[in-house]
Amino acid sequence: MSYPLDRLHQEVAVIAFHFHWSLEDILRLEHPERRRWVAEIRNLVPPNS
């Protein structure tokens, strides 16, 4: 079973936008670690911003 491509794109976009990390750096992260960073970003950013 592969990781859903739409979800991968969303995670990459969120991390790249907020942390300015490269695509290569983001894709090096394991799925759970990448999801964790997305969750942390969402905790930092107020809703509707």
N, C-alpha and C positions, 0 to 999 in steps of 0.2 A: 504494500500500500504506500503510495507516495503522498507527500505533503501537498495539500491543496494550493495550487498556484496562485489563486486570488488572495488567499490568506498570506502567503509569502510576500507577494507584492505589497500588500497593505502594511505588513510589519516592516519591510525594508523602507517604504515611504515614510512611515512615522519616525523611525529611528534616524534616517538620513536627514529629514527635515529639521528635527529638533536637536540632534547632536552633531550634525554635519560629518558623520562618519562615511567612509567610502563604501561603495557596494561590496567590494572585496572584503573589507573588514566585517561588514554586517553578515555576509554569507558565511564567514568563517565561524560564526557563533552557532552553537548547537540550538535546535529548536526551542528547548525549554528556557535556555538563557535569553534567546531573542524575545520570546514571549514575556519573560520577566522584565526586560528593558522596556518593552511596549507598555506593560502595566505600570511601571514606575513613571514613565512619561505621562501617562494618562492621570496619574495621581498628582503630578506637578502642574498640569495645565487645567485651568478652570474650564468647566463645561461651556459650550457655545463660544469658544474663543478661536 
